[in-house]
Amino acid sequence: MKRFLLFGLIFISMMISQSNFAEASDRRAAFIRSDGLWLKEGELERKLVEGSDLNHPKFSSNGTYISYIARKGKELWVYNRVTRLKRKVFEGDVSLARWSPTESKLAWKSGSVLNVIDLTRPASSFQNVILGTGNYSWTPDGRGFVVSSSANLEPDGWSPVRLFYVPVNANGDLKKVQNITTLPKMSDTFFAIGTTEFKWGMDDQWFAFIACPTASLSADSNTLMVVSLDGSKTRMIGNMLDQPNWFHWSPNTKQLGYIKGIGRLTSENKRLTVWNPKSGNEINLGYTGYADGDFTWLNDEKIIVSRQIEWGYGVPQEKRSKPFLVSVKVKDGSAKRITNPASGEADVYPKTLPGEQLTWIRTNTQSAKVMVKEGSDAPERLWINNLRTPQDCSGWSCMLDIYEAR
């Protein structure tokens, strides 16, 4: 009997180990080190492209391609993970490279021109979609884009920002462009000259974005907004910093989380907040004396947020706290600390993977590494070492992309 019990325990242990290995092997990251672009698949990693000035790695929706920018924003390249071949798809000013959510099509901006290329056609060249683009995002069906204009300074003040739907095959034809809505004009309560990217929620019937004023004002406050797909409804949700990683729809897309608060210090007056589109009510999930930052929805009931003890300009450098990760229940705001970085280290940029695996970046500003947990209560371990820090670009997304992360 004891022998059968022992064999049973060994079998269960093997099944758990194999399950954990399968989950680990599914993890895939494209990332930048000081010597080039690297790929991590499970526990195996290899260098893909040599270079000291590469950034913004991005997986295509099926994980076959990885786009990246080289030569200080002057070249756009694509690496094929299957053939292990790379291809330069554009030379010139490059920004905001984004893959279609449904196909192997890559869009990007050059100046105010929105371009697109189909990577499944090896001999094809890129196409101009439309001129006058401020910011943009693909629509969930991959058939087009939501595009914002940039405001212009006119004799009577700034012109309003307009939002458009542009089909992917517009080819510069203005007759194919549809107006969605126009944001309010400059007033004492609202001012915007542009937007961030657009994020889809409420079963893809609404999109959220940050409306941004001029740079000096934007450093202190911007407006989080949601607009219905047909443009008939526009709502201002709250004020926040211009941080695209600070607003996310829940996995079921029924709630919108964001970091509420004004003031350019990320360490002061920043509160994790959840807004309910149906009721219009919001829940403050912050904690007195602490400031919140990067976050990810672990599931519809829990959020993982990077949190730190608040500090202002008057606090000496050596006494300023560093962020750690906290699991917060949406229902009642109760929180549990789940990481303990060493002195001088910060835990930031959490991401959720399928199966509620959790990754995040641990950094001391001079160096960085990617950590992983199989679940919020599981032990942490190192996954990627020697990640380059974003010194010449904005945010960790220009150094790291994790496939299927949210």
Number of C-alpha atoms within 10 A of each C-alpha: 6 7 8 9 10 10 12 12 12 11 12 11 12 12 12 11 12 12 12 13 13 12 16 18 14 16 20 21 24 24 28 29 22 14 14 17 26 19 21 18 15 16 13 9 14 10 15 19 18 13 15 14 17 26 27 28 27 27 24 23 18 14 16 13 25 23 24 26 25 18 15 13 19 14 18 23 17 22 21 17 15 9 9 10 12 16 13 14 17 19 15 12 16 18 20 15 21 21 25 24 17 15 16 20 21 22 24 25 23 20 14 16 15 27 20 24 21 17 20 10 10 8 7 11 12 15 17 19 24 24 18 13 20 23 23 25 23 25 24 16 12 17 15 18 23 22 27 27 21 21 18 13 11 8 7 6 12 17 18 20 24 20 24 19 21 26 20 24 15 16 17 16 13 11 8 14 15 13 14 19 20 15 21 15 17 16 10 6 7 15 22 25 24 21 26 19 19 24 20 22 22 17 11 14 13 20 21 24 20 28 26 24 22 12 11 9 14 20 18 18 22 25 23 24 19 24 22 19 18 12 15 9 11 18 13 14 20 19 20 27 24 24 17 16 17 21 25 23 23 22 16 11 16 15 18 21 23 27 31 25 23 19 17 17 17 20 22 20 21 24 21 27 21 22 19 13 17 9 7 9 10 16 15 15 22 22 16 10 11 17 24 31 23 24 29 28 23 26 16 16 13 19 23 26 30 26 29 23 17 21 20 12 10 7 11 9 9 7 8 17 18 21 27 22 27 22 24 22 17 20 11 11 18 14 18 14 16 15 18 14 15 13 9 13 19 24 27 23 23 25 23 25 19 14 11 16 19 23 27 22 22 24 21 16 13 9 13 21 18 22 18 22 19 18 16 23 12 12 11 17 12 13 18 17 13 13 21 22 22 18 12 10 14 10 16 19 17 22 24 25 20 21 20 18 18 18
